[in-house]
Every structure is written in structure tokens, then in C-alpha cells.
Amino acid sequence: MTTLRAPDTGERPGVREFLLRAPAVGPALALLVAIAVFSVFTDTFLNPDNLSLVVQQSLVIATLALGQTLIILTGGIDLANASAAVLATLIMAKLALGGAPGFVALLLGIAATAAIGAVVGTLVTQVRLPPFIVTLGMLTMLTAVAKLVADGEAVPTGDALLTWLGTRRYLFGGIEITYGMTLALLLYLGVWYALTSTAWGKHVYAVGNAPESARLAGIKVNRTLLSVYVAAGVIFGLAAWQALGRVPNADPNAYQLGNLDSITAVVLGGTSLFGGRGSVLGTLMGALIVAVLRSGLTQLGVDALYQDVATGALVIAAVVVDRVTRRNG
């Protein structure tokens, strides 16, 4: 039997095709360039203590961005992820302060964010409301509820389990790491595996790319969307645990821009805001880019407002590139 093959033209995939197949490559290169530039223009950027601090500062946002990635891959967006995490920190701290075991407080805090995700997912799938509108309303409500629960004040927690992720250890005698970093790494590995090696992950990409085609192919679109919002809610609860590990106080005013920072990390990481394309590795690179940029510019003496301008310009540029790439794809 003769097998017909397309003639070999000798052409190789262009840059655009390569980036479509490996969207995390661009953010990784950008991260390396940023590290190289700041290491040249500052004397302390490559100091192990500074690099450890950069990672720790990106920890909570990186975890929020991980859940945000799942939602954006389906073509949605979550403006309430940070406020849900803040509410969870208050629930955990309040319960522990009232005498509840730390394990119970932790589980109930995570259960609260999972329930919020289920509510949002139900409104999106059953009532057919746009995710932007649902999560915008949820953002307003959760912010108010958090302040009511806290009575306008930060709630301290001395529970060992709730602050356990802040425990520090040292690699090779000098590189400081925390258990929170380890948890973030495990979460990223777990979600990466789920997206790349399971039927559920393929369904997530299919729903984000073309929901009607996914439905015709037999994929239960609503069930997939609901599972994504619940899974993201659990991740937001774990981000709350990380936050208590970094600062053992539940503050209702914390992470006010956490939702926007997480979206920034996702976009800079190469995940398309239009759904169906992206990777958790890219999101991790995006979160590190933001942290590296802020740390490097701070060491250079650049005002925080100009740092925000630079970050915003990067986000717009990333969306423009994504838009042009899709239009020409």
C-alpha cells in the first residue's frame, strides 16, 4: 500500500506558529531578560535573599492567578477571586480566635471559597449571566461582607496550622524557602497535569475555544464550567492559607488589587483572554515577571506609580499581541 505524503517544502514554523504551540516560551524569555537587565543595573538583585523575597512576594498572587487561569481558559473571568480569599482568611482567623481547631477553621475557609465558586458557576451556566457581571457583583458583596465580619479591623491568628505555610527552611545553607512556596509548586504541578493529561483538561480547552463545537462533540459544557469555578474556588481558599502564612493577620483591606494583579499575571503569561489557549507554566512566569519588575524598579528608585504605568503598558501590549496572533492564525 502506497502512503501519500505532502511534499516537504523545507519550510519551518514561523515565530507566530511556534508561540501558538508553546505560549509559555515568550513569558519565560521576557522573565530572563528582566532578570538580566536588573542584575546589570543593580548590585543586589541576584542576591539569594532578594530572589527569595521576590518569590515570596509573588506567592499569593501566583496562586490566585492559577485559579484565574482555569476560568480564563474557558473564556470567563473572575473579578472576585482576591475578595473571596480575603473573606476566607477572616473566616479562618475568626474561627480559630473563637476556639475552633485550626484544621476545622482551615477546611471551613476553603469550603467557603469553593461554595462561592459554585454559586458563580451556577449563575454562569444555568442563568446564562456573563462571568464579568456575576463576579463584579460578587466582588462588591464579598468586600462588604469581609468588612462586616472583621468589624473594620484586622483579626490576628496565632494558630500554628493556619500560619504553618510561613515556616522557613533553607536550601544549600542559604536559599530561604517556605512551605507556602512548596504548596504553590505542588498546585501548579497538579493543575498542569490535570490540563495536559486528563480528559477534563481537554474539555476545559475545548469549551474555551468553541463551546458550541464542544457541546456537539458530546462534552458536557455546563458541567465542565461548574467544575472549573469550584476548582478555582478551592485554589483561592488555599491562597488565603498562604496569605495567613505570610502575615498572621486577616485584614479585610488586604489584596485590594489582587484580582487585577492575578489577571495581569495570566495575561503576561500568554493565556488568551478569549479562552482556549494558555498554560499554567506561562501564568507562573507572568506572576514572576510582575514581581521581578516591581522589585527591580524599586531597587532602581522608580516611583510606585510609574511601576503601575509600566505594568499596565505590558498588559495592554500582551493583549494586543494575543489579538493579532489570533486574527492572523
Beta strands, then each sheet from edge to edge (+ up, - down):
strand 1: 155-156
strand 2: 168-171
strand 3: 175-178
strand 4: 249-250
sheet 1: 1+ 4-
sheet 2: 2+ 3-
end
